[in-house]
Amino acid sequence: MGIQKRLSKKDAPTTITNDEKVISQDDFIVSKTDTKGFITYCNEIFVDMSGYTAEDLIGANHNIIRHPDMPRVAFKLAWDLLRSGKEFFGFVKNLRKDGGFYWVFAYITADYDLKGNIVGYTSFRRKPPRSAIEQIEPVYKLLVDSERRGGMEASGKLLADFLEEHKTTYDALVMNLQKGA
Ligand SMILES: Cc1cc2nc3c(=O)[nH]c(=O)nc-3n(C[C@H](O)[C@H](O)[C@H](O)COP(=O)(O)O)c2cc1C
């Protein structure tokens, strides 16, 4: 019996391309993880969109599809919310096995046992409107740039300032963008 290698972002493609795969309007990408973010379930749409086999994905760290254009502060926000039992909504650019990418509107929530302990997480993703991608992409670029210079402290401040300037909250901004506003 061979030991199955657990894939993680170290195994992800290093040649990143501009090939976009667009998710169908009616499709949902579904995955489940344990409490540390290792994938325990994936549906066929996830296999199709990511380009990995289900065998590759099960047991892999979810960061296998982490795209370098995504700001770290987005994942920090997601994990902070999830660990405290709250839901996360957000726009995520994901890296395909072939180096291409796909955008999703992601929803992540915790799974509980009967005693109320968090035992893992489940994510559903659907197609974001093009207008949302067009608006969020430059914001993510600014966040990634500020992280390169000043780490997550800098991007966290930038995000807070951006939300204050637009007199909105993260959740309200994301929901409005998903509505196509
Ligand atoms: C249920 C669930 C689904 C996730 N889905 C994604 C995803 O689709 N893409 C992604 O980059 N990270 C996803 N993450 C976040 C990853 O666990 C990880 O925090 C992120 O890829 C950044 O990884 P890094 O900090 O190792 O770079 C998900 C986490 C959970 C719990």
The ligand as an SDF file (V2000), in Angstrom:
LIG
                    3D

 31 33  0  0  0  0  0  0  0  0999 V2000
  -14.2890   24.8830    3.1320 C   0  0  0  0  0  0  0  0  0  0  0  0
  -13.1240   25.7140    2.6570 C   0  0  0  0  0  0  0  0  0  0  0  0
  -13.0340   26.0540    1.3190 C   0  0  0  0  0  0  0  0  0  0  0  0
  -11.9690   26.8120    0.8390 C   0  0  0  0  0  0  0  0  0  0  0  0
  -11.9260   27.0850   -0.4890 N   0  0  0  0  0  0  0  0  0  0  0  0
  -10.8680   27.7630   -0.9970 C   0  0  0  0  0  0  0  0  0  0  0  0
  -10.7660   28.0060   -2.3860 C   0  0  0  0  0  0  0  0  0  0  0  0
  -11.6450   27.6640   -3.1800 O   0  0  0  0  0  0  0  0  0  0  0  0
   -9.6550   28.6470   -2.8350 N   0  0  0  0  0  0  0  0  0  0  0  0
   -8.6550   29.0610   -1.9970 C   0  0  0  0  0  0  0  0  0  0  0  0
   -7.6670   29.6230   -2.4730 O   0  0  0  0  0  0  0  0  0  0  0  0
   -8.7500   28.8590   -0.6610 N   0  0  0  0  0  0  0  0  0  0  0  0
   -9.8220   28.2190   -0.1600 C   0  0  0  0  0  0  0  0  0  0  0  0
   -9.8970   28.0130    1.2000 N   0  0  0  0  0  0  0  0  0  0  0  0
   -8.8800   28.6410    2.0700 C   0  0  0  0  0  0  0  0  0  0  0  0
   -7.6330   27.7940    2.1910 C   0  0  0  0  0  0  0  0  0  0  0  0
   -7.8180   26.9130    3.2810 O   0  0  0  0  0  0  0  0  0  0  0  0
   -6.3920   28.6690    2.4750 C   0  0  0  0  0  0  0  0  0  0  0  0
   -6.6110   29.4460    3.6180 O   0  0  0  0  0  0  0  0  0  0  0  0
   -6.0480   29.6290    1.3250 C   0  0  0  0  0  0  0  0  0  0  0  0
   -5.9720   28.9370    0.0990 O   0  0  0  0  0  0  0  0  0  0  0  0
   -4.7220   30.3600    1.5600 C   0  0  0  0  0  0  0  0  0  0  0  0
   -3.7390   29.4320    1.7890 O   0  0  0  0  0  0  0  0  0  0  0  0
   -2.2940   29.8260    2.3020 P   0  0  0  0  0  0  0  0  0  0  0  0
   -2.4800   30.7240    3.4720 O   0  0  0  0  0  0  0  0  0  0  0  0
   -1.6340   28.5230    2.6420 O   0  0  0  0  0  0  0  0  0  0  0  0
   -1.6410   30.5320    1.1580 O   0  0  0  0  0  0  0  0  0  0  0  0
  -10.9660   27.2620    1.7120 C   0  0  0  0  0  0  0  0  0  0  0  0
  -11.0590   26.9390    3.0750 C   0  0  0  0  0  0  0  0  0  0  0  0
  -12.1300   26.1880    3.5490 C   0  0  0  0  0  0  0  0  0  0  0  0
  -12.2130   25.8700    5.0160 C   0  0  0  0  0  0  0  0  0  0  0  0
  1  2  1  0
  2  3  1  0
  2 30  2  0
  3  4  2  0
  4  5  1  0
  4 28  1  0
  5  6  2  0
  6  7  1  0
  6 13  1  0
  7  8  2  0
  7  9  1  0
  9 10  1  0
 10 11  2  0
 10 12  1  0
 12 13  2  0
 13 14  1  0
 14 15  1  0
 14 28  1  0
 15 16  1  0
 16 17  1  0
 16 18  1  0
 18 19  1  0
 18 20  1  0
 20 21  1  0
 20 22  1  0
 22 23  1  0
 23 24  1  0
 24 25  2  0
 24 26  1  0
 24 27  1  0
 28 29  2  0
 29 30  1  0
 30 31  1  0
M  END
$$$$
